[in-house]
Amino acid sequence: MEKRNTFSGKLGFILAAAGSAVGLGNLWRFPYLAAKHGGGIFLLVYIILALTFGSVLMVTEIAIGRKTQLSPLSAFGALNKKWKWLGKLATFVPVLIFPYYCLIGGWVTKYTTVMITGENAATDSYFTDYISSTANPLIWFFVFLVITVLVVLFGVNRGIENLSKVLMPLLLIITIALSVFVVTRPGSAAGMRYYLLPDFSRLSFKTVLAALGQLFYSMSLAMGIMITYGSYFSKEEKITGAAHKIEIFDTAIALLAGLMIIPAVFSFSGGDEAALSSGPSLMFITLPKVFAAMPAGRVIGALFFFLVLFAALTSSVSILEAIVAGIIDEFKISRTAATLAVSVYGIALGTVCSLGFGIWSDVTLLGFDILDFLDFVSNSVMLPLVGMLTCVLVGFVIKPDAVISEIELNGPFGMKKFYIAMVKWIAPVFIFAILVSGILQSFGILSI
Ligand code: TRP
């Protein structure tokens, strides 16, 4: 067999994995979920889950990838023939995410142009009017999707990776600067309190399930992505060190994004808490107001949305890659045919999601609008499920030692006991409980 390429160094691996992890999940999805689910309590739950379930799964996936040297579709089958279906299930998640990820990417593209042309988007109705119209959101959705497809077809991923080494630090700097600007505005103190101080009366299974789904989504866990990256990870480097760096980087960006948006909701809405539950639109309604209030806000706004766009693009490219690689593996068709097939599917389902905000806004699935439904199924149901099953596979079928021996190739594994307890018992049992109760609560069947 041909020798698998490995990343040139540890930094290369971390940057590539972090580039795929950092995206709309951190900048768009995390702040609106935190705002909706009680602020500080969501933050606390998220951090606890990241330190426990998140890191266990991250280490496990990278180790499985490096051990098997295979893509997720084949990796699970190589570990145990009867578990090949788990690889298929994991690979299916990006299939659900891709269409609506590109739709949101289209919203970001639109807002980049709005900032450049100086159109006034700093009103409450601008965004809702925009997404409920028919043609315009679809056009920007196509633009974003076509760029993603072209990158994958022409394989310019390398170039994108190099560019992200420059642009991602810039995004970090701008996010920090915006957070500082926002938290020093009058009226932001109430928002800071809401975001940073946990209110335990808001703790519910629904909150924990939302945080768990967000964690997996944001770190690209439980969908085979980190297995793929792990298969390219050098045998010489420490898995745990790399895993922790990715987790810390990804979480830091999400926390900052919340700090940039949530206090701003308070200072620009005059403390109106209803604004907090606005959901997916939060970033698009609040940030234009922040930019309108800033000196040189138009330039900074344009630069900011451009960087978000870039972060979204690096992620959408890897989502599409993951699907295309899976299809080529499974159906043995050409890369071009696979990419085009996925594009057609993406356009169709993304269009349905977009119209779900406009002419089809009456259509609801289990009480969700179309985009929220796909998001719920993929992130709140499928990801926890795949995460849980991965733990069961490692804990009971191939046994934790299979993973631990891979980790120990590069020195002692300090958290061995913790890892075994987590992967066998704590993680699967808790994820199962959170999943079932969270779903029941989301549908109003359970209320504790
Ligand atoms: N983690 C990415 C983000 O935070 C989103 C994402 C979900 C992703 N699934 C993926 C990225 C698969 C790459 C591959 O935006």
Boltz pocket constraint, residues with backbone or C-beta under 6 A from the ligand:
constraints:
  - pocket:
      binder: B
      contacts: [[A, 20], [A, 21], [A, 22], [A, 23], [A, 24], [A, 25], [A, 26], [A, 94], [A, 97], [A, 216], [A, 217], [A, 218], [A, 219], [A, 220], [A, 223], [A, 225], [A, 314], [A, 315], [A, 316], [A, 318], [A, 319], [A, 322]]
      max_distance: 6.0
